[in-house]
Amino acid sequence: MTEKPTRADASALDRTDPLAHLREAFELPENVLYLDGNSLGPLPRAAREALRHAVEIEWGTDLIKSWTKHGWMTLPQQIGGRIARLIGAAAHEVVAADSTSINLFKLATAALKLRSDRRVVLTETGNFPTDLYVLQGIAAFSGGRAELRAVPSDTIEQALDDKVALLVLTQTHYKSGAVHDMQRLTRLAHDRGALVLWDLSHSAGVLDVDLRGCNADLAIGCGYKYLNGGPGAPAFLFVAERHQAALQSPLAGWMGHAAPFEFGDDYAPAPGIDRFLCGTPPVLSMQGLGASLSLFDGITPRLLQDKARALGQIFLDRVEQAGDGSLSLLSPRDPSVRGGHVSFAHEDGYAIVQALIARGVIGDFRAPDALRFGFGPTFLRYVDAWDAAEALLDVVATRSYDDARFRARAAVT
């Protein structure tokens, strides 16, 4: 690439892109540049076919026999094992289950019980709201046995004292895309006697995550962003093998029992990761997520990371080089500490995003002023990043966003 990249440079990258073939695996609307895969991944063709088969054959024809015939009962382990490869974990350390919020509750509560001599859960201010809300709820219902301490990101190290039982961080910040140093912070927390729980919702499927290499304790993440599992797709949770026997799930559900079909009155936790299952797996959404994960077969997380960051850099460079300065970069300029999305701030951010959507360039807005653009490496081309930047520059330069229809706030932004 030249110092000032051109669209021709982007096109040249597309011709040598080792992931270019994946684009054909998706249902992508014509005349749309979809830069919101960091919020909801597009529909893989394989997922559509898997859902059709699950409805028409597995449910429609084979009925309850499908729990055995089609492996419904072991879907959490099957899918968890496929996700494990993308996050640097062993298959027996990951299950797909529930939502990120529920999994956060399960693992944070279990960690607090394991570190019962300490009472502080440490996180950062500005973390994704549901993470903060769940942790606030745990503290509120603990009867004084747990305390939530939220501090600015740059003071986490100082706040890690001998009262901290658990550090909870989102590896890739949902708004800025800034990436925490997982290895360093995990090591630091361990040195001070704390466990660490990582939220990988904006990392899985787009960053080269290495939970085992970082000696991570616990992690959660969702299935509907870069994993393309569909709206409301099941989440996943990771528990390092060394902790599985000692941790107890606070939601002692049927599927987490050691022998669920013995129907005993008393709960006995399943061995290993299975004890963190709770209710019946949502088979249809599990099937969609499982099929979507087939797209990653044979693809290394490093390839995904390198392309996502390169896409974001083309977009970022073009906006900054040709813009009028009214857009302020919220994301790290250095791609090595940035995830799969790039965010800018503008006082008219919501209206600008709506004007872009009207042109077929779909990003999203996060209050109070963030325009967020995700660069899914499985389906976006390098020229898409360039063309999206051009569209943003034009909307800002012409002030075409200054229209009442673009300022009316919808319920979902």
N, C-alpha and C positions, 0 to 999 in steps of 0.2 A: 504493500500500500504506500502511496505517496503521502507527503506530509498533509496535503489537503486532498482527501479522497474524492473521487468522482463516482458517478453512477456506473461508469464503465468498470471501475475498480470493483464495485459491488457485484456486478454481473460476472466478472472474472472469477470471483470467489465462489459464486454459484456453480460455475462449470467444474470446479474441482472439489466441491463439498461432498465429503463421504457420507453425509446424512441426507443428501438431496432426495434419495429414493423414498424416504419416509413420508414426504408430503402427499404422495398418492394414496397413502393409507387413510387419509382423513376426508370427511365430507366437508368441504369448504365452499361457502357461498361465492358466487361470482361477484367480481367488483367490490370485494371486501378485503381490507387489510386488518386481520384480527390480532390486535396487540393486547389482548386481555386473557391470554391463556394462563397467566399467573393468578387469575381469579376463577375462571372456569375454562378448562381445556376444551377444544373442539371435539366433535364426534368422530371417533375412529370407525371405519367401516366394519372392522372386526367386532366392535362392541354392538353395533346394530344387529349383525347376524347372530351374535351370541344371545342377545336379548330375545330375538325372534325364536330361536331354538328353545331357549329356556321357557318361554311362554307357551309356544305351540306344542312342543314335544315333551319336554321334561315335566311341566306343570299340566299342560292340556291333555297329554296322552298317558304318561307314566305315573302321574299323580304322586301319591305318597311314597311309592317305590323309589322315587328319584333321590330320596335321602341317602339311599345306598347305591342304586344303579348309576346315578350321575354324580355321586360324591358330594352332595350338598353338605353333609355333616362336617366334612373336613375342609370346606372352602376357606375358613379363616386361616388355617395353617398353610393351605396351598398358596393362597394369595400373599400371605405374609412372607412365605419363603421367596416368592418372586420379588417382592419389594426389598427384601433383605439385601439382595445383590446390589441394589441401587444406592444403599445407604451404608455399605461397608459393614454389614452384620452377618451372622450365621443364620441359616434358615430357622433353626430352633429358638432363635431369640426374638422373632417378630411374628405377630398375628395381626390380621385385619379384623377390626371390630369397632362397632359403635361410632362415635364422633370424636373429633379432637377434644372437645370440651369434656366429654365423659372420660376419655382416656387420661386427660390431664388430672381430673379429679381422682381417678383410681390410683395413678402412679404417685401423685404428690401426697395423697393421704397415706399411702403405703410407705413412702419414704420417711414421712414424719414419724410414723410408728417405729420404723427401724432405727431412727435417730431420736429416740424418746427423751434423751438427756438434753436435747436442744429444742428450741421452739420457734426459731425465725426462718421464714421462707423469704429469700432475697430474690428480687427481680429488678428490672429497670423501668423507670417511668417512660411512658410512651410505647410500652409493649403492646402487642395486639390486644384490643379490649377484652375479648373473651378470656384470654389468659389471665388478665388482671381480675376480671369479674369472678372467675372460678376460684382463684386464690383468695380473693376477698371473702367469698362465701365459705371456704374452708376455715379461714381464720374466725369468721363470725360465728360459726357453729361449733367451734372447738372448745368452748367453755373456758377460754383463756389459755389453752394449751398450745396455741399456735398464734404467731404474729406475722403479718405481712410487712416487709420492709421494701419499698420501691425507691430506687435511687437513680440519679442520672447515669447514663452508660459509662461515662468517664470516671465514675467514682466507685464502680463495682469492686475493684480490687481492695480499696480502703474499707469498704463495707463488709468484706468477708472476714468476720471475726469468729470467736469461739462460741457464739450463740447461734450461728447459722447452721441449720440442719440441711437445707436444700437450696440450691441456686437454680432458678428457672429462667431460661433465656430462649428467645427465638433466634435461631442461628442467622437467618436472613430477615432483616427488619421489613415488616409488611409495607411500610410507607416509603422509606428511603432506599431500600435494597442493600443497605450496609450489612456486611457479614462479620459476625464475631469470630475471633480466633478460637475455635472449639478446643483445639489441643491445649493451648496455653491456659485458657480459663478453667478447663476441666482439671488440669494438673494443679493449678493454683487452689481450686476448691478442695481437691483431695488433700493437698498439703495442710489445709486448715481444718480438715476433719468433716467436710460437708460432702453431700452427694450433689449431682448435677442432673437436671432434666432438660433436654433440648427439644424445642418445638421445631420440626423440620418442614412445616407446611409450605414454606416458600423456598425450600431447598431440594426436597426429594424430586428426582427426575430432571434437575437442571444444574445441580452442583455435584462435585465429586466428594461426597460425604464419606467419611471413614470412621464410623463409630468405634469399631474395634481398635483401629490404629490409634485413636485418641483416648482409649480406655474409658469410654463413656459409660455411664451408669444406666440412664433411662432416656427414652425419647418417644415422641409422638409425632404424628403428621396426618395430613388429609389426603384423600385419593382423587379429588376432583380438580386440582390445579394442573401442575405439569404432568401428573400421571394420567390425566384425561379420562378419569373414571365416570364422569357424568355428574349432573347436579345432585348434591347430597350423597355422593358416593361414600362408602365406608372409609373410616380412618384406619390408622395402624398404630401399634405401640411396640416399643422395643424395651426389653429388660435384659441386661447383660447376664450371661449364664451364671456368673459368680453370685448374683443376687437372687436368683429365681427361687431357691429353696427358703430363703429367709423372709422375703416380702409376702405380705398378705393383702389380697384385694379387699377393699371395703364393700364392694358389690359382689357378694358371694352368691352368684346366680347359678342356675341349673347347668349351663354349659361349661362352667368352671369347676364342676364337681369331678372328683376322681372316677366316679362310676355313675354317670347320670341316669342310665337305664336300669339301675337297681332300685331307684325311687325310694331311697332311704330318707328318713325324717331329718337326719343330722348332716350338716355340711362337712365334707372332707375335700380339701383343695386338691385339684389335679396336680400332678407333678409338672415342673417346668413352666413354660410360658402359658400353657393352657389354663392355668388358674386365673389368668386375667381376662378370660372370656366371661360373659355374663348371660345375656339372653340369646334367643334363637337368631342365627345369622340371617340378614335380609338377602335372601337368595338371588332375587332378580338384580339388585344393584351390585351384589358380589360378582355375579356373572359378567356384568358389564365392565367392572373394574378389572377382573381377571383377563378378559379379552383385550382390553386396552394395554395391559402390561406386556402382552405378546409383542407389541411394537418395539420393545426395548431388548428383545432377544438378540444377543450378539453385539449389542452396542455398549461401549464402555461409558461410565459416568464422566470420564475426563473429556471424551468427545462432545458430550452434551454441554458440559460446562464451557469448553473452549468456544463452541459456536455461539452459545447464548451471550457470552461476554463480548464476542466480536460483533454480533448483531447490535448489541446495545451501544458499543463504541462507535459504530458507523452512524447510528442515530444521534447520539450525544454530540459527536464531533460536528456533524452537519448543522445541527441546531445552534450550537455555540458559534460556529464560524460564520454562518450566514444570518443569524438572528439580530434583532435590534437591541438585545440586552434586557428586554423586559421579562424574560423567563429566567428564573434563578434555579440553578442546579441544586437539588436536594440530595441526590445520590453521590456516592464517592466517584470522583473522576478516574481514579485508579481501578481498572477492571479486576485486579487481583483481590480486591476487598469489596466487590460488588456482586450481587446475585444476578438473577435473570431479568430484573426490571430496572428501568430508569425513570426517575421522577423529577419533574420541574415544579417550581412554585410560581403562581401568578394570582393576583387578586381577583381576576375573572376566570379562574381555573375551571369552575364548573361549566360556564357558558362555552369556553373554548373546547372542552371535551365534547359537549353536545353538538357544537358546530362540526367537529371532526367526524362524529358518528353519522351526522347527516350526509357527509361526503363518503361514507363507507370506511372510515378509519376508526376502528373501535379500540379505545383505551378506557380508562376509568378515572374517577375523581375520588380523592379522599380528603375530607374536611381537615383543616379549614381552607387550604389553597393548593393542594397537591394534584398535579396531573400525572398519572401513572401509566407507563407503557411497558408491557411484558413481552419478552422475546423468547417464545417457545421454540427451542431448537429443532423439534421434530417436524414442524410444519412450515415455519417461516423461511423465506429466502432472504438473501442479503439485499437484493433490490427492494424487497418489501420494507426493510428498515430505512433505506434511502428515501423511498417514495413517501413513507409515513412522515419522515422529517420534513420533506418538502411541503406536504399538506399542512403540517403544523405551522411552519414558517409563513405560509400563505394566509392561513386563518388569522394569525396574529398580526401580520403586516397590513392586511386589508380590513381588519377589525370586523370581519364577517360574523363574528360571534356576538356582536353588539346588537342583538335582536331579542325581542321579548320571548319568543318561543324557546330560545336557548337558555333563558334565565329561570324558567319555571322549574323548581326543584321536584324531581320525581322521588318516590319513596326509596328507590334503590339507586345509588350513585356509582 
